[in-house]
Amino acid sequence: MFETEGWAGGRRRGYANEEIPDHLPPSNQGAIPVVVRLVDKQNGVHYRPAEARRWNRTHVMVAFRGVHPDTGQRCDILAWLRAEDVYWVLHAEDVRRA
């Protein structure tokens, strides 16, 4: 249920589809419930609920719940994703099985 994978030496390893935009909004703009598409070695392409916190025309910074593997404390995992990997509504045709 909580993200514990993707940590190495106390630091989180990123997702393959993370990308920091050229222009970063200076502060959080909200907490909009979304579904995000993530790509990593362990789970491949997968989807999870998150909150959109900052955004511009091309990218969205999202947050989702995680558990730090060393401390066991819950934490927000933040990731910048391209806007096309963030969904307000996820339709069946948006999800493709490999």
N, C-alpha and C positions, 0 to 999 in steps of 0.2 A: 504494500500500500504506500509506504513512504520510500522515497528515493534514497538508497544507500550506495548504489553502484556508481562508478565513475569517479571515485575519490582515490587519490594517490598521495601519500605523504602528507595527509591533512589538507590537501588542496583539491578542489574539484577539477576534473578534466572536462573540457568542453564537449559540446555536441558538434558533429561534423557540419551541421547546417547553421551554426552560430556565425554571425557576421556583425561587427560593430560598424554602424553607419558613419558617414563623414560628419554629419551634424548631430550632436547630442542635445536633446532638450535638457534644460538646466535642473528641472525638478520633476517629481511625479505629477502626472496629469490626471490620475484617477485610479480606479481599481475595478476594471471592467472584466466580468467573467468571460473567458474564452476557452477554446480548445486549440492546442498547439501540436504541430507536427514536428517531431524530433527524430534525429538520426544519430545512432551510436553503434559501436562494435557489438555490444552485448545484446541489445534488443532490435537492432536494425531500424527500420522506419516504424515509429509508433506514435500514438496520440495520447495526450493527457490533458486534464483540466488545468487551467492556470488563470492568472489575472494579468491583464494588460496594464502596465504602470506608466510607461512613457512611449511616445511614438512620434514619428514624422511621416512624410509621404511614402517612404520606402521601407521602413523598419519599425519594429515594435519591441520594447523591452518587456519581457514577461517574468512573472514570479510564480513558482509552484513550491509546494511543501517538500522538504527533504529532512533527512536525519543525518547528522554528522557522524561518520563511522567511529571516530575516536572518542567523542564525548557523549554520543547518544542523544544529544539535544536536537530538538526540532529547529529547523532553520528555513528561511526562504532561499531557494535557488533562483538566481537571476540569469537570464539569457537574452541576448539581442538576436532576434530572428527577422528574416525578410517578411514583409507584410503578407505575402502569399502563403506563408506557413502558419498564419494565425487566423482562426475562424471564430466569428461570433456565433454562427449557426453551422453545424456540421451536417451536410446532407450525405445520404448513402453513396451518391456518385462521387463525392469528394474522397472517399476511402477506397483505395484499390489494394487488393491482396496480391502479394507476389507469387 
